[in-house]
Amino acid sequence: MLCSIYKSPKKEGTYLYIPKRDDFSQIPEALMQTFGKPIFVMLVNLESRQLAQVNVEKVKASLDEQGFFLQLPPPPENLLEQHKERKAQNNPE
């Protein structure tokens, strides 16, 4: 299964996977407005690959069911919470 991957110029780390290059007909208008003008990244064969940030089977299922897959960046790390947890582990009361 081939798919085209586009990155968002508005949202860092956000990617859109679609089954056919430059065919955004299945993408909701609100998503396209939020995503911005898609920037083509690559054409990839999902049958013979693993993806770094997302499960390839999840991508294929979404492409079949919705006609697209939206990859969002991981949530930012909360360094303050991590610091508090480490401090609590090192200084049990």
CYANA upper distance limits for C-alpha pairs under 8 A (distance plus 0.5 A):
  1 MET  CA     19 PRO  CA      8.47
  1 MET  CA     45 ASN  CA      6.03
  1 MET  CA     46 LEU  CA      5.91
  1 MET  CA     47 GLU  CA      6.27
  1 MET  CA     60 LYS  CA      8.44
  2 LEU  CA     19 PRO  CA      6.86
  2 LEU  CA     20 LYS  CA      8.29
  2 LEU  CA     43 LEU  CA      7.41
  2 LEU  CA     44 VAL  CA      6.08
  2 LEU  CA     45 ASN  CA      4.86
  2 LEU  CA     46 LEU  CA      6.53
  2 LEU  CA     47 GLU  CA      8.42
  3 CYS  CA     17 TYR  CA      6.87
  3 CYS  CA     18 ILE  CA      5.99
  3 CYS  CA     19 PRO  CA      4.83
  3 CYS  CA     20 LYS  CA      6.63
  3 CYS  CA     21 ARG  CA      7.80
  3 CYS  CA     43 LEU  CA      6.28
  3 CYS  CA     44 VAL  CA      6.04
  3 CYS  CA     45 ASN  CA      6.99
  3 CYS  CA     46 LEU  CA      7.68
  4 SER  CA     17 TYR  CA      6.13
  4 SER  CA     18 ILE  CA      5.84
  4 SER  CA     19 PRO  CA      6.64
  4 SER  CA     20 LYS  CA      6.79
  4 SER  CA     21 ARG  CA      5.87
  4 SER  CA     40 PHE  CA      8.02
  4 SER  CA     41 VAL  CA      8.17
  4 SER  CA     42 MET  CA      6.43
  4 SER  CA     43 LEU  CA      4.99
  4 SER  CA     44 VAL  CA      6.87
  5 ILE  CA     15 TYR  CA      7.15
  5 ILE  CA     16 LEU  CA      6.16
  5 ILE  CA     17 TYR  CA      5.07
  5 ILE  CA     18 ILE  CA      7.09
  5 ILE  CA     40 PHE  CA      6.74
  5 ILE  CA     41 VAL  CA      6.05
  5 ILE  CA     42 MET  CA      5.94
  5 ILE  CA     43 LEU  CA      6.79
  5 ILE  CA     44 VAL  CA      8.14
  6 TYR  CA     15 TYR  CA      6.00
  6 TYR  CA     16 LEU  CA      5.61
  6 TYR  CA     17 TYR  CA      6.99
  6 TYR  CA     38 PRO  CA      6.02
  6 TYR  CA     39 ILE  CA      5.62
  6 TYR  CA     40 PHE  CA      4.93
  6 TYR  CA     41 VAL  CA      5.66
  6 TYR  CA     42 MET  CA      7.77
  7 LYS  CA     13 GLY  CA      7.93
  7 LYS  CA     14 THR  CA      6.44
  7 LYS  CA     15 TYR  CA      4.94
  7 LYS  CA     16 LEU  CA      6.81
  7 LYS  CA     38 PRO  CA      6.36
  7 LYS  CA     39 ILE  CA      5.74
  7 LYS  CA     40 PHE  CA      7.10
  7 LYS  CA     41 VAL  CA      7.04
  8 SER  CA     12 GLU  CA      7.25
  8 SER  CA     13 GLY  CA      8.10
  8 SER  CA     14 THR  CA      6.17
  8 SER  CA     15 TYR  CA      6.61
  8 SER  CA     16 LEU  CA      8.20
  8 SER  CA     35 PHE  CA      5.89
  8 SER  CA     36 GLY  CA      6.48
  8 SER  CA     37 LYS  CA      7.41
  8 SER  CA     38 PRO  CA      6.02
  8 SER  CA     39 ILE  CA      6.95
  9 PRO  CA     35 PHE  CA      7.79
  9 PRO  CA     36 GLY  CA      6.55
  9 PRO  CA     37 LYS  CA      7.24
  9 PRO  CA     38 PRO  CA      7.44
  9 PRO  CA     39 ILE  CA      7.54
 10 LYS  CA     34 THR  CA      8.06
 10 LYS  CA     35 PHE  CA      6.70
 10 LYS  CA     36 GLY  CA      6.36
 11 LYS  CA     35 PHE  CA      7.24
 12 GLU  CA     73 PRO  CA      7.91
 13 GLY  CA     71 GLN  CA      8.45
 13 GLY  CA     72 LEU  CA      6.90
 13 GLY  CA     73 PRO  CA      5.35
 14 THR  CA     35 PHE  CA      8.44
 14 THR  CA     70 LEU  CA      7.81
 14 THR  CA     71 GLN  CA      6.05
 14 THR  CA     72 LEU  CA      5.18
 14 THR  CA     73 PRO  CA      6.27
 15 TYR  CA     70 LEU  CA      6.42
 15 TYR  CA     71 GLN  CA      5.47
 15 TYR  CA     72 LEU  CA      7.17
 16 LEU  CA     38 PRO  CA      8.50
 16 LEU  CA     68 PHE  CA      7.51
 16 LEU  CA     69 PHE  CA      6.32
 16 LEU  CA     70 LEU  CA      5.24
 16 LEU  CA     71 GLN  CA      6.73
 17 TYR  CA     59 VAL  CA      8.31
 17 TYR  CA     63 LEU  CA      8.19
 17 TYR  CA     68 PHE  CA      6.04
 17 TYR  CA     69 PHE  CA      5.47
 17 TYR  CA     70 LEU  CA      6.89
 17 TYR  CA     71 GLN  CA      8.36
 18 ILE  CA     23 ASP  CA      7.98
 18 ILE  CA     24 PHE  CA      8.02
 18 ILE  CA     63 LEU  CA      7.20
 18 ILE  CA     67 GLY  CA      7.01
 18 ILE  CA     68 PHE  CA      5.24
 18 ILE  CA     69 PHE  CA      7.20
 19 PRO  CA     63 LEU  CA      7.14
 19 PRO  CA     67 GLY  CA      7.45
 19 PRO  CA     68 PHE  CA      7.56
 21 ARG  CA     43 LEU  CA      8.38
 26 GLN  CA     66 GLN  CA      7.90
 26 GLN  CA     67 GLY  CA      6.14
 26 GLN  CA     68 PHE  CA      7.50
 27 ILE  CA     31 LEU  CA      7.29
 27 ILE  CA     32 MET  CA      7.20
 27 ILE  CA     67 GLY  CA      8.00
 27 ILE  CA     68 PHE  CA      7.37
 28 PRO  CA     32 MET  CA      6.94
 29 GLU  CA     33 GLN  CA      6.75
 30 ALA  CA     34 THR  CA      6.81
 31 LEU  CA     35 PHE  CA      6.36
 32 MET  CA     36 GLY  CA      6.39
 32 MET  CA     37 LYS  CA      7.99
 45 ASN  CA     49 ARG  CA      7.29
 46 LEU  CA     50 GLN  CA      7.97
 46 LEU  CA     56 VAL  CA      7.20
 46 LEU  CA     60 LYS  CA      7.99
 49 ARG  CA     56 VAL  CA      8.14
 50 GLN  CA     55 ASN  CA      7.92
 50 GLN  CA     56 VAL  CA      6.60
 51 LEU  CA     55 ASN  CA      7.00
 51 LEU  CA     56 VAL  CA      6.57
 54 VAL  CA     58 LYS  CA      8.07
 54 VAL  CA     59 VAL  CA      8.05
 54 VAL  CA     71 GLN  CA      8.07
 55 ASN  CA     59 VAL  CA      7.07
 56 VAL  CA     60 LYS  CA      6.75
 57 GLU  CA     61 ALA  CA      6.62
 58 LYS  CA     62 SER  CA      6.67
 59 VAL  CA     63 LEU  CA      6.64
 59 VAL  CA     69 PHE  CA      6.39
 60 LYS  CA     64 ASP  CA      6.73
 61 ALA  CA     65 GLU  CA      6.58
 62 SER  CA     66 GLN  CA      5.94
 62 SER  CA     67 GLY  CA      7.16
 62 SER  CA     68 PHE  CA      6.60
 62 SER  CA     69 PHE  CA      6.07
 63 LEU  CA     67 GLY  CA      4.88
 63 LEU  CA     68 PHE  CA      5.11
 63 LEU  CA     69 PHE  CA      6.44
 64 ASP  CA     68 PHE  CA      8.36
 78 ASN  CA     82 GLN  CA      6.93
 79 LEU  CA     83 HIS  CA      6.59
 80 LEU  CA     84 LYS  CA      6.74
 81 GLU  CA     85 GLU  CA      6.66
 82 GLN  CA     86 ARG  CA      6.73
 83 HIS  CA     87 LYS  CA      6.57
 84 LYS  CA     88 ALA  CA      6.56
 85 GLU  CA     89 GLN  CA      6.68
 86 ARG  CA     90 ASN  CA      6.69
 87 LYS  CA     91 ASN  CA      6.51
 88 ALA  CA     92 PRO  CA      6.33
